[in-house]
Amino acid sequence: MSKFITAAEVAEELNVSMSCAYKIVQNLNEELRKMGFFTVSGKVNRKFFEKKFMYEGE
């Protein structure tokens, strides 16, 4: 499993449109940048995504 989740995976996981998924990824990446982290466009750290959406992880 990759350390990053793509916008397509976010859309599938949350059952939202791709445009909504990209906005979610952008918002999460903006939050990470404010915390001093580097980000990758169209992808977000999987653990951060799971934390923000209250997933316990598997």
C-alpha positions as CSV (number, residue, x, y, z in Angstrom):
1,M,0.0,0.0,0.0
2,S,1.3,3.4,-1.0
3,K,2.0,6.1,1.6
4,F,-0.1,8.4,-0.5
5,I,-3.8,8.3,-1.5
6,T,-4.8,9.7,-4.9
7,A,-7.8,11.9,-5.7
8,A,-9.3,8.9,-7.5
9,E,-9.0,6.7,-4.4
10,V,-10.4,9.5,-2.3
11,A,-13.4,9.8,-4.6
12,E,-14.0,6.0,-4.4
13,E,-13.5,5.8,-0.6
14,L,-15.8,8.7,0.2
15,N,-18.2,8.1,-2.8
16,V,-17.9,11.6,-4.1
17,S,-17.2,13.1,-7.5
18,M,-13.6,13.5,-8.8
19,S,-13.9,17.3,-8.6
20,C,-15.0,17.0,-4.9
21,A,-12.1,14.6,-4.3
22,Y,-9.6,17.0,-5.8
23,K,-10.9,19.8,-3.5
24,I,-10.5,17.5,-0.5
25,V,-6.9,16.6,-1.5
26,Q,-6.1,20.3,-2.1
27,N,-7.5,21.3,1.3
28,L,-5.6,18.6,3.1
29,N,-2.4,19.4,1.3
30,E,-2.8,23.1,2.1
31,E,-3.2,22.1,5.8
32,L,0.0,20.0,5.6
33,R,1.9,22.9,3.9
34,K,0.9,25.2,6.7
35,M,2.3,22.6,9.1
36,G,5.7,22.8,7.2
37,F,5.4,19.6,5.1
38,F,6.0,19.2,1.4
39,T,3.1,17.9,-0.6
40,V,2.4,16.2,-4.0
41,S,-0.3,17.5,-6.3
42,G,-3.2,15.2,-6.7
43,K,-2.1,13.0,-3.7
44,V,-2.2,13.3,0.0
45,N,-0.6,11.4,2.8
46,R,-2.7,8.3,3.5
47,K,-2.4,8.5,7.3
48,F,-3.3,12.2,7.4
49,F,-6.3,11.5,5.2
50,E,-7.4,8.7,7.5
51,K,-6.9,10.8,10.6
52,K,-8.9,13.7,9.3
53,F,-11.8,11.4,8.2
54,M,-11.6,9.5,11.5
55,Y,-10.7,6.1,10.0
56,E,-9.0,3.7,12.4
57,G,-6.9,2.2,9.6
58,E,-6.4,-1.5,9.0
